């Protein structure tokens, strides 16, 4: 499972962005972020995306843009989707003030003219998928033409300026937050005391609790259990291990708390979700 905090984007050496079509049986990725603009276009199934505590369910034919350095999480049922991640390091070669820009794409919630432009984004992604699937002669030339047309479209019609002071503070906060989440990713199996994790961030315990709640929307214990849930959910759907063994492997010792959190997060019991998945 990929790191669930600051996610390193594995771009192609050839096209300098990450572009792929993914098929998933099921996966839950807790809060994380990356230094890349992310476009998701759902082809099949369902995808729940939570961006800074606002959640939306994507259905087939819908797309979503997630800005760089924005905290978000994904709950993936059986689905298939196009994923395009464009690193800021690449974009800033062409858009000099990219750090002070955010993009807003509200598929299905705009007026007719704006929705037509969103439909163009989807058309670009479909054409890029077709090129990527075939990889014929001059693939790189045609793919990059579409990529830059897409960038021009979202920069022209979907961008808004943000204040530099907000950008600077957010960057500082993300650096601290990344240290915390990276530490949890490496130590999530054991109980991590509050004073220990606060020290990682260089904060007093009370300030650390407020800091984490502000940025993640949950307490530290809730976040650590969310990380455990993500691994448990993946093992539940992709292995035949006993649930008790999976819980023990990932450090979740309170069965009643686990069942309550699991039902709240995934809407059903582990056994029923595993059974439903096998029937698909």
C-alpha angles and dihedrals in degrees: 000000000000121000108280099212122051101006118212109221113227101215126188116259087221104048100022093226134078112252124165146135111240131198117195135187091200139312141167120210115189123214114319140139141202139201092252139085108246126207119189122189114185116218102171138006126006136301127194112205123184115195116187090335095312112114131204133176114221118212128195111295094025127113136197136195120213116193124229118271092017117134112237142153135206134212108195123195120180103314150133124224145163114244124197119178117182113191118227089230087064097042096048089065086071106022106048097192097044092130088065096048132086126186125221119199114169104180112203093008102078136087119269096267094049091045090054088058091049088052087055089057089055091047090054091051092049092050091047089052091051091052092045092050094052101034091194128170113306090017092143094052095050095040093053091047089058092043093055093044088053092049091050090051097052093041093051101040108022107036130108130184120243126198118264092228090058091049094050094049092046091052091052092049092049091053090056093042092050091056089054097047093044089054091050091049089057097042107027094119093069128054109266113207117229094239090054096052092041088056090054088060093041093241137125111253096252093048091045091054091052091045094052094044091051095052103031101029092227139074122265094254090050090051093049089051090048089057090050090048091054092057092042092051091051093049091045092058099035104040139043094227119138112264091235090056092048092052092049092048092055098041100252103141101161104081096184092051090046093053092048093049093043094052091046093050101038104023098236145047120285093247093052093047091049090049093048091049093053090053093058 
